[in-house]
């Protein structure tokens, strides 16, 4: 299976990962053959990249958590944020009811995080080799879940204990809670934000923190994650312009997960970056945006070119990633696609042994099989 922008999917390709609509219902099931009408249906649901099987990639890639647990998490975050928004807008007569509902949802989120943590810790040697399929309609909720999972991967690599992982995950799950205070016309604006609109967006860290500051079910550390996840190592972040060691360590982890997931997601104004491009961005931001040791830990857990990915080599050839070398992820085994007049051949190469060959980047348009 490989992750492909919808415009690069050929008719007749097989869907490799089930797609859900914004209500969490199955839109298209894994295994269906994709026709033009089905592809239009996917686009109509604001989904612009999917996983497919084709003649070059029939492998399976396992998600970080069980699919049913992921969908449960997305629904809970969506329902929680909707409830919080309703509570914010309640008149004074309904404030007590709003507070009660807030505590009920935060308790549910705590239990969900425990379930996710148990699921992840039950697995061995987890690597990030999937980019999650997202609908732009559900972006905020899917993003919250992904940031939680990616943060946990970093935390596990850093040998955080279970209590620290729990506080990290709760903060990550609720890191964008303050966006419930942002007008939807600003939050989902397709074009560039005006300066005053960006200032409103920036307030989401403080708003989320303030909303939960008296909630005894959310620890002070988790609340610091919500408040500080847009701070920068060089002191040019927000809301407090903290720098270096002034920033909570768990918030530094969530910052990396937040940026990585945003970069690898389709947005109204740009196409998603591939994992290798996003990793290059993170590395380029070390000591300005991000803490070196945390970026290093994340890179050790991310597969930049998952098996089944088509890539372009420095030779000009297109190749399929055949086997990932975890110790040297930029030097995998590949099958080079060679087109001859009357046939096509896939020739195996180990890039560990081919010192003059490098991967230039991901290639999405598959060569036509003969």
C-alpha contacts under 8 A as a table, 3 or more apart, distances in Angstrom:
res1	aa1	res2	aa2	distance
1	X	16	X	5.95
1	X	51	X	6.07
1	X	52	X	5.28
1	X	53	X	4.74
1	X	54	X	7.48
1	X	57	X	5.04
1	X	58	X	5.38
1	X	59	X	5.28
1	X	60	X	5.95
1	X	61	X	7.20
1	X	307	X	7.76
1	X	308	X	5.58
1	X	309	X	7.69
2	X	51	X	5.27
2	X	52	X	5.61
2	X	53	X	6.77
2	X	57	X	6.59
2	X	306	X	7.91
2	X	307	X	7.74
2	X	308	X	5.39
2	X	309	X	5.33
2	X	310	X	7.86
3	X	49	X	6.80
3	X	50	X	5.62
3	X	51	X	4.46
3	X	52	X	6.66
3	X	131	X	7.53
3	X	309	X	7.36
4	X	8	X	6.41
4	X	9	X	6.64
4	X	49	X	5.45
4	X	50	X	5.58
4	X	51	X	6.12
4	X	52	X	7.20
4	X	364	X	6.00
5	X	8	X	5.50
5	X	9	X	6.88
5	X	48	X	5.86
5	X	49	X	4.10
5	X	50	X	6.48
5	X	364	X	7.38
6	X	9	X	5.33
6	X	39	X	7.30
6	X	43	X	7.68
6	X	48	X	5.17
6	X	49	X	4.97
6	X	50	X	6.48
7	X	48	X	7.84
8	X	364	X	6.32
8	X	365	X	5.59
9	X	13	X	6.99
9	X	52	X	7.93
9	X	365	X	7.72
10	X	13	X	5.76
10	X	34	X	7.89
11	X	33	X	7.79
11	X	34	X	5.56
11	X	35	X	5.11
11	X	36	X	6.27
12	X	33	X	5.32
12	X	34	X	5.19
12	X	35	X	6.10
13	X	33	X	5.71
13	X	34	X	5.58
13	X	52	X	6.41
13	X	53	X	6.25
13	X	54	X	5.58
14	X	30	X	7.83
14	X	31	X	5.57
14	X	32	X	5.65
14	X	33	X	4.53
14	X	34	X	6.01
14	X	52	X	5.46
14	X	53	X	5.05
14	X	54	X	6.52
15	X	18	X	7.24
15	X	29	X	7.44
15	X	30	X	5.25
15	X	31	X	5.10
15	X	32	X	5.48
15	X	33	X	6.33
15	X	34	X	6.70
15	X	50	X	7.69
15	X	51	X	6.15
15	X	52	X	4.56
15	X	53	X	6.23
16	X	30	X	5.17
16	X	31	X	5.94
16	X	51	X	5.18
16	X	52	X	4.52
16	X	53	X	5.49
17	X	29	X	7.22
17	X	30	X	4.82
17	X	31	X	7.70
17	X	50	X	7.57
17	X	51	X	5.70
17	X	52	X	7.23
18	X	26	X	7.11
18	X	27	X	7.68
18	X	28	X	5.87
18	X	29	X	4.52
18	X	30	X	4.40
19	X	26	X	6.06
19	X	27	X	5.45
19	X	28	X	5.26
19	X	29	X	6.44
19	X	30	X	7.63
19	X	133	X	7.47
20	X	23	X	7.65
20	X	24	X	5.36
20	X	25	X	5.29
20	X	26	X	4.44
20	X	27	X	4.88
20	X	28	X	7.01
21	X	24	X	5.35
21	X	25	X	5.46
21	X	26	X	6.32
21	X	27	X	5.48
21	X	45	X	6.71
21	X	135	X	7.35
22	X	25	X	7.41
22	X	45	X	7.76
22	X	135	X	6.80
22	X	137	X	6.28
22	X	138	X	5.68
23	X	75	X	7.77
24	X	71	X	6.53
24	X	75	X	7.02
26	X	29	X	6.60
27	X	42	X	7.89
28	X	32	X	7.18
29	X	32	X	6.15
34	X	38	X	5.87
34	X	39	X	6.44
35	X	38	X	5.19
35	X	39	X	6.22
36	X	39	X	5.16
36	X	40	X	6.26
37	X	40	X	5.07
37	X	41	X	6.27
38	X	41	X	4.90
38	X	42	X	6.34
39	X	42	X	5.07
39	X	43	X	6.34
40	X	43	X	5.10
40	X	44	X	6.09
41	X	44	X	5.04
41	X	45	X	6.58
42	X	45	X	5.29
42	X	46	X	6.88
42	X	47	X	5.75
42	X	48	X	7.47
43	X	46	X	5.06
43	X	47	X	5.27
43	X	48	X	5.98
44	X	47	X	7.44
45	X	135	X	6.71
45	X	137	X	7.72
46	X	135	X	5.29
46	X	136	X	5.43
46	X	137	X	6.64
47	X	50	X	7.67
47	X	133	X	7.44
47	X	134	X	6.20
47	X	135	X	4.67
47	X	136	X	6.61
48	X	135	X	7.77
48	X	266	X	6.79
49	X	133	X	6.60
49	X	134	X	7.94
49	X	266	X	7.50
50	X	133	X	6.10
51	X	133	X	7.96
53	X	56	X	7.64
53	X	57	X	5.56
53	X	58	X	5.31
53	X	59	X	7.85
54	X	57	X	5.51
54	X	58	X	6.57
55	X	58	X	7.23
55	X	369	X	7.65
56	X	308	X	6.90
56	X	320	X	6.80
57	X	307	X	7.90
57	X	308	X	4.58
57	X	309	X	7.44
57	X	320	X	7.66
58	X	308	X	7.21
59	X	307	X	7.19
59	X	308	X	6.49
61	X	129	X	7.27
61	X	130	X	7.12
62	X	130	X	7.76
63	X	66	X	6.71
63	X	67	X	7.31
63	X	129	X	7.99
63	X	130	X	6.57
64	X	120	X	7.04
64	X	126	X	7.01
64	X	127	X	7.67
64	X	128	X	7.13
64	X	149	X	7.37
65	X	69	X	6.76
65	X	70	X	6.66
65	X	116	X	7.22
65	X	119	X	6.53
65	X	120	X	6.43
66	X	69	X	5.31
66	X	70	X	6.41
66	X	119	X	7.88
67	X	70	X	5.06
67	X	71	X	6.31
68	X	71	X	5.19
68	X	72	X	6.14
69	X	72	X	4.99
69	X	73	X	6.13
69	X	116	X	7.44
70	X	73	X	5.11
70	X	74	X	6.28
70	X	145	X	7.42
71	X	74	X	5.11
71	X	75	X	6.20
72	X	75	X	5.25
72	X	76	X	6.19
73	X	76	X	5.14
73	X	77	X	6.18
73	X	112	X	6.95
73	X	145	X	6.64
74	X	77	X	5.28
74	X	78	X	6.11
74	X	141	X	5.60
74	X	142	X	5.72
74	X	145	X	6.44
75	X	78	X	5.06
75	X	79	X	6.04
75	X	141	X	7.86
76	X	79	X	5.12
76	X	80	X	5.87
76	X	108	X	7.97
76	X	109	X	7.42
77	X	80	X	4.98
77	X	81	X	6.02
77	X	109	X	7.81
77	X	141	X	5.81
77	X	144	X	7.73
77	X	173	X	7.92
78	X	81	X	5.35
78	X	82	X	6.18
78	X	141	X	5.68
79	X	82	X	5.11
79	X	83	X	6.09
80	X	83	X	5.05
80	X	84	X	6.06
80	X	102	X	7.89
80	X	105	X	5.86
80	X	106	X	7.99
81	X	84	X	4.99
81	X	85	X	6.07
81	X	177	X	6.86
81	X	180	X	6.58
82	X	85	X	5.13
82	X	86	X	6.24
82	X	180	X	7.92
83	X	86	X	5.03
83	X	87	X	6.09
83	X	101	X	7.40
83	X	102	X	7.42
84	X	87	X	4.95
84	X	88	X	6.11
84	X	98	X	7.78
84	X	102	X	6.47
84	X	180	X	7.43
85	X	88	X	5.12
85	X	89	X	6.47
85	X	180	X	5.71
85	X	181	X	7.27
86	X	89	X	5.24
86	X	90	X	6.24
86	X	98	X	7.86
87	X	90	X	5.05
87	X	95	X	7.24
87	X	98	X	4.72
87	X	99	X	7.47
87	X	102	X	7.79
88	X	98	X	7.80
90	X	93	X	7.81
90	X	94	X	5.86
90	X	95	X	6.37
90	X	98	X	7.22
91	X	94	X	5.73
91	X	95	X	6.66
92	X	95	X	5.20
93	X	96	X	7.60
94	X	97	X	5.36
94	X	98	X	6.29
95	X	98	X	4.99
95	X	99	X	6.20
96	X	99	X	5.13
96	X	100	X	6.24
97	X	100	X	5.07
97	X	101	X	6.25
98	X	101	X	5.18
98	X	102	X	6.14
99	X	102	X	5.01
99	X	103	X	6.34
100	X	103	X	5.31
100	X	104	X	6.31
101	X	104	X	4.98
101	X	105	X	6.24
102	X	105	X	5.30
102	X	106	X	6.19
103	X	106	X	5.12
103	X	107	X	6.07
103	X	215	X	7.44
103	X	217	X	7.63
104	X	107	X	5.22
104	X	108	X	6.32
105	X	108	X	4.91
105	X	109	X	6.16
106	X	109	X	4.95
106	X	110	X	6.20
106	X	217	X	6.98
106	X	218	X	7.52
107	X	110	X	5.09
107	X	111	X	6.37
107	X	217	X	6.90
108	X	111	X	5.14
108	X	112	X	6.12
109	X	112	X	4.93
109	X	113	X	6.11
109	X	170	X	7.44
110	X	113	X	5.19
110	X	114	X	6.38
110	X	170	X	6.73
111	X	114	X	5.07
111	X	115	X	6.37
112	X	115	X	5.07
112	X	116	X	6.22
113	X	116	X	5.03
113	X	117	X	5.98
113	X	166	X	6.89
113	X	169	X	6.48
113	X	170	X	6.52
114	X	117	X	5.08
114	X	118	X	6.10
114	X	166	X	7.07
115	X	118	X	5.18
115	X	119	X	6.18
116	X	119	X	5.07
116	X	120	X	6.19
117	X	120	X	5.23
117	X	121	X	6.00
117	X	152	X	7.96
117	X	165	X	7.79
117	X	166	X	7.30
118	X	121	X	5.23
118	X	122	X	6.11
119	X	122	X	5.35
119	X	123	X	7.08
120	X	123	X	5.58
120	X	126	X	7.97
121	X	124	X	7.55
123	X	126	X	6.74
126	X	153	X	7.48
126	X	301	X	7.28
127	X	153	X	7.82
127	X	301	X	4.87
127	X	302	X	5.72
127	X	303	X	6.81
128	X	150	X	7.84
128	X	301	X	5.96
128	X	302	X	4.57
128	X	303	X	5.94
129	X	302	X	6.23
129	X	303	X	5.06
129	X	304	X	7.39
129	X	305	X	7.78
129	X	306	X	5.54
130	X	306	X	7.60
131	X	264	X	6.86
131	X	265	X	7.98
131	X	275	X	7.74
132	X	146	X	7.73
134	X	138	X	7.13
134	X	139	X	6.29
134	X	142	X	6.71
134	X	265	X	7.13
134	X	266	X	7.70
135	X	138	X	5.36
135	X	139	X	5.93
136	X	139	X	4.83
136	X	266	X	7.61
136	X	267	X	6.99
136	X	268	X	7.80
138	X	141	X	5.67
138	X	142	X	6.14
139	X	142	X	5.26
139	X	143	X	5.70
140	X	143	X	5.15
140	X	144	X	6.20
140	X	176	X	7.65
141	X	144	X	5.11
141	X	145	X	6.55
142	X	145	X	5.25
142	X	146	X	6.22
143	X	146	X	5.05
143	X	147	X	6.00
143	X	258	X	7.91
143	X	261	X	6.87
143	X	262	X	7.53
144	X	147	X	5.27
144	X	148	X	6.32
144	X	172	X	6.83
144	X	173	X	5.16
144	X	174	X	6.95
144	X	175	X	7.24
144	X	176	X	7.06
145	X	148	X	5.12
145	X	149	X	6.41
145	X	173	X	6.02
146	X	149	X	5.12
146	X	150	X	6.08
146	X	261	X	6.87
147	X	150	X	5.15
147	X	151	X	5.88
147	X	172	X	6.06
147	X	173	X	7.06
147	X	254	X	6.86
147	X	257	X	5.18
147	X	258	X	5.45
147	X	261	X	6.63
148	X	151	X	5.18
148	X	152	X	6.22
148	X	168	X	7.90
148	X	169	X	5.25
148	X	170	X	7.68
148	X	172	X	4.87
148	X	173	X	5.36
148	X	254	X	7.80
148	X	257	X	7.80
149	X	152	X	5.14
149	X	153	X	6.33
149	X	169	X	7.64
150	X	153	X	5.06
150	X	154	X	6.45
150	X	257	X	5.42
151	X	154	X	5.19
151	X	155	X	6.12
151	X	168	X	7.20
151	X	169	X	6.93
151	X	172	X	7.09
151	X	253	X	6.01
151	X	254	X	5.57
151	X	256	X	7.87
151	X	257	X	5.56
152	X	155	X	4.84
152	X	156	X	5.97
152	X	165	X	6.44
152	X	168	X	7.27
152	X	169	X	6.48
153	X	156	X	5.25
153	X	157	X	6.29
153	X	298	X	7.36
153	X	301	X	7.21
154	X	157	X	5.12
154	X	158	X	6.25
154	X	253	X	6.98
154	X	294	X	7.06
154	X	297	X	6.00
154	X	298	X	5.24
154	X	301	X	7.57
155	X	158	X	5.01
155	X	159	X	6.32
155	X	160	X	5.49
155	X	165	X	6.37
155	X	168	X	7.91
155	X	253	X	7.58
156	X	159	X	4.99
156	X	160	X	5.86
156	X	165	X	7.63
157	X	160	X	7.80
157	X	297	X	6.00
157	X	298	X	7.57
157	X	301	X	7.62
158	X	294	X	7.87
158	X	297	X	6.65
160	X	164	X	5.90
160	X	165	X	6.20
161	X	164	X	5.36
161	X	165	X	6.19
162	X	165	X	4.95
162	X	166	X	6.10
163	X	166	X	5.08
163	X	167	X	6.39
164	X	167	X	5.20
164	X	168	X	6.05
165	X	168	X	4.95
165	X	169	X	6.03
166	X	169	X	5.15
166	X	170	X	6.21
167	X	170	X	5.29
167	X	171	X	6.19
167	X	219	X	7.00
167	X	221	X	6.51
167	X	222	X	5.24
168	X	171	X	5.32
168	X	172	X	6.11
168	X	221	X	7.93
168	X	222	X	6.28
168	X	225	X	7.51
168	X	250	X	5.86
168	X	251	X	7.90
168	X	254	X	7.80
169	X	172	X	4.96
169	X	173	X	5.96
170	X	173	X	5.11
170	X	174	X	6.29
170	X	218	X	7.69
170	X	222	X	6.08
171	X	174	X	5.29
171	X	175	X	5.59
171	X	221	X	7.74
171	X	222	X	4.18
171	X	223	X	6.23
171	X	224	X	7.71
171	X	225	X	5.23
171	X	226	X	5.76
172	X	175	X	4.96
172	X	222	X	7.84
172	X	225	X	7.02
172	X	226	X	7.29
172	X	254	X	6.05
173	X	176	X	7.78
174	X	177	X	5.14
174	X	226	X	6.69
175	X	178	X	7.66
175	X	205	X	7.54
175	X	208	X	7.52
175	X	225	X	6.74
175	X	226	X	4.39
175	X	227	X	7.77
175	X	229	X	7.28
176	X	179	X	5.61
176	X	204	X	7.01
176	X	205	X	7.20
176	X	208	X	7.12
176	X	226	X	7.14
177	X	180	X	6.01
177	X	204	X	7.39
177	X	208	X	5.16
177	X	226	X	7.94
178	X	181	X	5.66
178	X	182	X	7.42
178	X	203	X	7.58
178	X	204	X	4.07
178	X	205	X	5.82
178	X	206	X	7.18
178	X	207	X	4.92
178	X	208	X	3.76
178	X	209	X	7.44
178	X	211	X	7.85
179	X	182	X	5.04
179	X	187	X	7.54
179	X	201	X	7.32
179	X	204	X	5.18
179	X	208	X	7.54
180	X	183	X	7.86
180	X	204	X	8.00
181	X	204	X	6.95
181	X	207	X	7.15
182	X	186	X	6.94
182	X	187	X	6.24
182	X	200	X	6.82
182	X	201	X	6.47
182	X	204	X	7.16
183	X	186	X	5.53
183	X	187	X	6.23
184	X	187	X	4.82
184	X	188	X	5.82
184	X	189	X	7.89
185	X	188	X	5.67
185	X	189	X	5.71
186	X	189	X	5.09
186	X	193	X	7.59
186	X	197	X	6.54
186	X	201	X	7.77
187	X	201	X	7.28
189	X	192	X	7.59
189	X	193	X	7.39
190	X	268	X	5.37
190	X	269	X	5.97
191	X	268	X	7.96
191	X	269	X	6.53
193	X	197	X	5.73
193	X	198	X	5.89
194	X	197	X	5.11
194	X	198	X	6.24
195	X	198	X	5.20
195	X	199	X	6.38
196	X	199	X	5.08
196	X	200	X	6.55
197	X	200	X	5.15
197	X	201	X	6.42
198	X	201	X	4.94
198	X	202	X	6.10
199	X	202	X	5.03
199	X	203	X	6.50
200	X	203	X	5.31
200	X	204	X	7.37
201	X	204	X	5.73
202	X	205	X	6.63
202	X	238	X	7.18
202	X	239	X	7.19
203	X	206	X	5.48
203	X	207	X	6.08
203	X	239	X	7.40
204	X	207	X	4.98
204	X	208	X	5.92
205	X	208	X	5.40
205	X	209	X	6.29
205	X	226	X	5.94
205	X	227	X	4.73
205	X	228	X	7.01
205	X	229	X	7.63
205	X	230	X	7.68
205	X	239	X	7.13
206	X	209	X	5.10
206	X	210	X	6.03
206	X	226	X	7.95
206	X	227	X	5.63
206	X	239	X	7.07
207	X	210	X	5.14
207	X	211	X	6.07
208	X	211	X	5.16
208	X	212	X	6.55
208	X	226	X	6.56
208	X	227	X	7.16
209	X	212	X	5.46
209	X	213	X	5.80
209	X	223	X	5.76
209	X	224	X	7.45
209	X	226	X	5.92
209	X	227	X	5.44
210	X	213	X	5.11
211	X	214	X	7.69
212	X	215	X	5.15
212	X	218	X	7.25
212	X	223	X	7.19
213	X	220	X	7.80
213	X	223	X	6.99
215	X	218	X	5.79
216	X	219	X	6.75
218	X	222	X	6.42
218	X	223	X	6.87
219	X	222	X	5.27
219	X	223	X	6.36
220	X	223	X	5.03
220	X	224	X	6.19
221	X	224	X	5.02
221	X	225	X	6.49
221	X	248	X	7.98
221	X	250	X	7.94
222	X	225	X	5.11
222	X	226	X	6.63
223	X	226	X	5.08
223	X	227	X	6.30
224	X	227	X	4.98
224	X	228	X	5.85
224	X	248	X	6.81
224	X	251	X	6.97
225	X	228	X	5.31
225	X	229	X	5.61
225	X	248	X	7.05
225	X	250	X	6.32
225	X	251	X	4.33
225	X	254	X	7.28
226	X	229	X	5.98
226	X	251	X	7.49
227	X	230	X	7.82
227	X	239	X	7.64
228	X	231	X	5.33
228	X	238	X	7.37
228	X	239	X	7.30
228	X	247	X	6.90
228	X	248	X	7.22
228	X	251	X	5.84
229	X	251	X	4.96
229	X	252	X	6.55
229	X	254	X	6.18
229	X	255	X	5.06
230	X	237	X	5.73
230	X	238	X	5.60
230	X	239	X	7.43
230	X	255	X	6.41
231	X	235	X	6.94
231	X	236	X	7.08
231	X	237	X	4.04
231	X	238	X	4.99
231	X	239	X	6.97
231	X	240	X	7.36
231	X	241	X	6.34
231	X	242	X	6.12
231	X	243	X	7.28
231	X	247	X	7.14
231	X	289	X	7.92
232	X	235	X	5.27
232	X	236	X	5.69
232	X	237	X	4.58
232	X	238	X	7.61
232	X	241	X	7.41
232	X	242	X	6.96
232	X	243	X	6.09
232	X	244	X	7.60
232	X	288	X	6.56
232	X	289	X	4.64
232	X	290	X	6.60
233	X	236	X	7.63
233	X	237	X	7.94
233	X	242	X	7.49
233	X	243	X	4.69
233	X	244	X	4.60
233	X	247	X	7.77
233	X	287	X	6.00
233	X	288	X	5.36
233	X	289	X	5.23
233	X	290	X	5.87
233	X	291	X	6.65
234	X	237	X	7.80
234	X	243	X	5.34
234	X	244	X	6.69
234	X	287	X	6.78
234	X	288	X	4.90
234	X	289	X	6.58
235	X	241	X	4.80
235	X	242	X	4.95
235	X	243	X	4.03
235	X	244	X	7.30
236	X	241	X	5.46
236	X	242	X	7.55
236	X	243	X	7.64
237	X	240	X	7.35
237	X	241	X	5.16
237	X	242	X	7.07
238	X	241	X	5.19
238	X	242	X	7.55
242	X	246	X	5.75
242	X	247	X	6.06
243	X	246	X	5.52
243	X	247	X	6.20
244	X	247	X	6.05
244	X	291	X	7.90
245	X	248	X	7.32
245	X	249	X	7.85
247	X	251	X	7.01
247	X	252	X	7.00
248	X	251	X	5.23
248	X	252	X	6.52
249	X	252	X	5.11
249	X	253	X	6.69
250	X	253	X	5.13
250	X	254	X	6.46
251	X	254	X	5.07
251	X	255	X	6.14
252	X	255	X	5.12
252	X	256	X	6.71
252	X	290	X	6.90
252	X	291	X	6.83
252	X	294	X	7.67
253	X	256	X	5.43
253	X	257	X	6.53
253	X	294	X	6.37
254	X	257	X	5.02
254	X	258	X	5.83
255	X	258	X	5.09
255	X	259	X	6.21
255	X	290	X	7.52
256	X	259	X	5.33
256	X	260	X	6.09
256	X	282	X	7.45
256	X	290	X	6.81
256	X	294	X	7.87
256	X	295	X	7.05
257	X	260	X	5.19
257	X	261	X	6.11
258	X	261	X	5.48
258	X	262	X	6.18
259	X	262	X	5.11
259	X	263	X	6.06
260	X	263	X	5.22
260	X	264	X	6.27
260	X	278	X	6.05
260	X	279	X	7.49
260	X	282	X	7.57
261	X	264	X	5.22
261	X	265	X	6.22
262	X	265	X	5.28
263	X	266	X	7.95
263	X	272	X	6.02
263	X	273	X	5.65
263	X	278	X	6.08
264	X	272	X	4.68
264	X	273	X	4.78
264	X	274	X	6.04
264	X	275	X	6.52
264	X	278	X	6.74
265	X	271	X	7.36
265	X	272	X	4.65
265	X	273	X	7.15
266	X	270	X	6.43
266	X	271	X	4.84
266	X	272	X	4.35
267	X	270	X	5.32
267	X	271	X	6.23
267	X	272	X	7.01
268	X	271	X	7.90
273	X	277	X	5.91
273	X	278	X	6.09
274	X	277	X	5.35
274	X	278	X	6.36
274	X	304	X	7.93
274	X	362	X	6.98
275	X	278	X	5.11
275	X	279	X	6.14
275	X	303	X	7.62
275	X	304	X	5.08
275	X	305	X	7.17
276	X	279	X	5.11
276	X	280	X	6.25
276	X	304	X	4.54
276	X	305	X	6.84
276	X	361	X	7.61
277	X	280	X	5.11
277	X	281	X	6.37
278	X	281	X	5.04
278	X	282	X	6.36
279	X	282	X	5.04
279	X	283	X	6.19
279	X	299	X	7.10
279	X	304	X	7.52
280	X	283	X	5.10
280	X	284	X	6.07
281	X	284	X	5.04
281	X	285	X	6.27
282	X	285	X	5.12
282	X	286	X	6.61
282	X	290	X	7.38
282	X	295	X	6.83
283	X	286	X	5.47
283	X	295	X	6.94
285	X	288	X	5.41
285	X	289	X	5.17
285	X	290	X	5.95
286	X	289	X	5.99
286	X	290	X	4.81
286	X	291	X	5.91
286	X	292	X	5.41
286	X	295	X	7.41
287	X	290	X	5.65
287	X	291	X	5.85
287	X	292	X	6.46
290	X	294	X	7.65
290	X	295	X	6.96
291	X	294	X	5.61
291	X	295	X	6.41
292	X	295	X	5.24
292	X	296	X	6.05
293	X	296	X	5.07
293	X	297	X	6.19
294	X	297	X	4.99
294	X	298	X	6.21
295	X	298	X	5.07
295	X	299	X	6.14
296	X	299	X	5.21
296	X	300	X	6.44
297	X	300	X	5.34
297	X	301	X	6.92
298	X	301	X	5.29
298	X	302	X	6.43
299	X	302	X	5.24
299	X	303	X	7.98
303	X	306	X	5.71
303	X	324	X	7.75
303	X	326	X	7.69
303	X	329	X	6.44
304	X	329	X	6.82
304	X	330	X	7.25
305	X	309	X	6.23
305	X	321	X	7.01
305	X	324	X	7.66
305	X	329	X	7.51
305	X	330	X	7.57
305	X	362	X	7.82
306	X	309	X	5.79
306	X	321	X	6.88
306	X	324	X	6.93
307	X	320	X	7.65
307	X	321	X	4.93
307	X	322	X	5.53
307	X	323	X	5.90
307	X	324	X	6.46
308	X	320	X	5.81
308	X	321	X	5.24
308	X	322	X	6.40
309	X	320	X	5.69
309	X	321	X	5.40
309	X	362	X	7.13
309	X	363	X	7.87
310	X	318	X	6.76
310	X	319	X	5.63
310	X	320	X	4.62
310	X	321	X	6.44
310	X	362	X	5.95
310	X	363	X	5.19
310	X	364	X	6.41
310	X	366	X	7.49
311	X	318	X	5.72
311	X	319	X	5.41
311	X	320	X	6.33
311	X	321	X	7.34
311	X	359	X	6.67
311	X	360	X	7.30
311	X	361	X	5.64
311	X	362	X	4.32
311	X	363	X	4.70
311	X	364	X	7.84
312	X	316	X	6.35
312	X	317	X	5.91
312	X	318	X	4.67
312	X	319	X	6.37
312	X	359	X	6.01
312	X	360	X	5.59
312	X	361	X	5.70
312	X	362	X	6.25
312	X	363	X	5.80
313	X	316	X	5.41
313	X	317	X	5.43
313	X	318	X	6.25
313	X	319	X	7.15
313	X	357	X	6.68
313	X	358	X	5.72
313	X	359	X	4.56
313	X	360	X	5.49
313	X	361	X	7.56
314	X	317	X	7.38
314	X	357	X	5.80
314	X	358	X	5.38
314	X	359	X	6.11
314	X	360	X	5.95
315	X	357	X	6.77
317	X	336	X	6.73
317	X	337	X	7.03
317	X	338	X	7.67
318	X	336	X	6.05
318	X	337	X	5.78
318	X	363	X	7.45
319	X	334	X	6.10
319	X	335	X	5.33
319	X	336	X	4.09
319	X	337	X	5.43
320	X	334	X	5.40
320	X	335	X	5.13
320	X	336	X	6.44
320	X	337	X	7.52
321	X	324	X	7.25
321	X	332	X	6.73
321	X	333	X	6.27
321	X	334	X	4.52
321	X	335	X	6.61
322	X	332	X	7.34
322	X	333	X	5.39
322	X	334	X	4.71
322	X	335	X	6.23
323	X	332	X	5.87
323	X	333	X	5.03
323	X	334	X	6.81
324	X	329	X	6.16
324	X	331	X	7.79
324	X	332	X	4.78
324	X	333	X	6.48
325	X	328	X	5.25
325	X	329	X	5.12
325	X	330	X	7.86
325	X	331	X	6.63
325	X	332	X	5.13
325	X	333	X	7.38
326	X	329	X	5.19
328	X	331	X	5.51
328	X	332	X	7.24
329	X	332	X	6.04
330	X	359	X	7.52
331	X	350	X	7.41
331	X	351	X	4.87
331	X	352	X	5.31
331	X	358	X	7.77
332	X	350	X	6.33
332	X	351	X	5.74
332	X	352	X	7.00
333	X	348	X	7.26
333	X	349	X	5.75
333	X	350	X	4.22
333	X	351	X	5.86
333	X	352	X	7.76
334	X	348	X	5.77
334	X	349	X	5.35
334	X	350	X	6.27
334	X	351	X	7.35
335	X	346	X	5.30
335	X	347	X	5.03
335	X	348	X	4.31
335	X	349	X	6.11
336	X	345	X	7.95
336	X	346	X	5.26
336	X	347	X	4.99
336	X	348	X	6.28
336	X	349	X	7.22
337	X	344	X	7.05
337	X	345	X	5.95
337	X	346	X	4.71
337	X	347	X	6.65
338	X	344	X	5.68
338	X	345	X	5.16
338	X	346	X	6.14
338	X	347	X	7.34
339	X	343	X	6.40
339	X	344	X	4.63
339	X	345	X	6.60
340	X	343	X	5.13
340	X	344	X	5.73
340	X	345	X	7.80
342	X	370	X	7.41
343	X	370	X	5.80
344	X	369	X	6.77
344	X	370	X	6.00
349	X	354	X	7.64
350	X	353	X	5.63
350	X	354	X	6.57
351	X	354	X	4.66
351	X	355	X	6.78
351	X	357	X	6.77
351	X	358	X	7.54
352	X	355	X	6.66
354	X	357	X	5.60
355	X	358	X	7.68
363	X	366	X	7.71
